[in-house]
Structures are given as structure tokens and as C-alpha cells.
């Protein structure tokens, strides 16, 4: 599950319980131990790339309007 935090950045949450805390060593949720699927990881990476691209575009636009 991916949602946006207050600053608009994507955050990954557990598909089973909604927890946002993951053990990076095991690749599982801290709360319920559900593994993070490869599909969820790929979706999250794509959401991060999209967010970063939008940020760069906003910064470039702001820089050109000065």
C-alpha cells in the first residue's frame, strides 16, 4: 500500500496491517511480519521516481520564473 505523507512524498505501508515500519534485513513488516512483495517494492520505487521528477520540475520552473 502506498500513500502520500503531508509533504506529498510517497510512503510504503504494509498491505496486511497498514504499518509503515519494515525490517529492511528481513524485508517484512515489524507489526505482523508479512513480507513486502516484490510488486509492492517496485510500485514504491516507481512512486519515488515520479515524486522526485515532479520535485525537479517544480524547482526548475521556480528557478526560471526569477
Secondary structure, 3 states (H helix, E strand, C coil): CEEECCCCCEEECCCCCCCCCEECCCCEECCCCCECCHHHHHHHHHHHHHHHHHHHHHHHHHHHCC
